[in-house]
Amino acid sequence: MPQNTKLSIILPAYNEAGVVGSVCSGLQQAFPEAEIMVVNDSSTDETAAEAATAGAKVVSHQYNMGNGAAIKTGARHAKGEILVFMDADGQHDAEDVTRLLEKIESGYELVVGARAADTQASSGRWLGNNLLNKLASLLTGHKIPDLTSGFRAVRAESFRQFLYLLPNGFSYPTTTTMAYMRSGYPVTFVPIRAGERKGKSKISFVKDGIRFLVIIMKITTLFSPMRVFFPVSLLFFLLGLGRYIYFYWQTGGFSNVAGLLFTTSVLIFLIGLISEQITALHYGLSRTHKCHDE
């Protein structure tokens, strides 16, 4: 990393006492010039004290707001031009930070540490993450090997453009990955091996899995609506066509149900077109305002 580029390493933390201190100490040794920041999400243990003792800058929430809220707080307080986000539970290796930064230096805006399949928490979670990766890859048109990894490096300027999109819960990685890709920013993935987390996971497989699916659809419709509306429209058209052929073969007449399905197909397609135009207009205005601000 160039000497004139400041680095901020941000660790959202909630009840990570017993491990956060050693994580911060390791980062301090590996990156003595970097800003190490722990965002304490109103922990009920000694997380804040341990982080401060280890030399980290500690920013605390007044009440528990969620992992995504901690990420946003860290991004707003960070002084670095490059931001690295990683868990405070000891899963991520400080040596892998250098590998992410090398990709940032080469011109990428977002670099994600993609976990190997055998280093994820359980086979059930791996299966769920794999399904999300496949769906996100289909909707974005790019291969996404790890959609939900919280270990990532970004350029602060581009990342702050998406803060308003980030949810306060655990799905900020999903949102940022989708947003960067749909906005045309260069994104890459670096294979890593995640260590075993110390402590209990705070992610609910079912609850947060459903939330991830909703966010994938929201981000896709925000940046490329026709990738959602067109397949749905096509589905209704094919259902209508199938109903019409069957009904005509049976009775020789026209099916009212087929007509309803055809109408629904056209309406969904038109809504998709309007959404696409609104997206293009909104994105163009955002770019214009950004250029004026610069």
Disulfide bonds with the S-S distance in Angstrom:
none
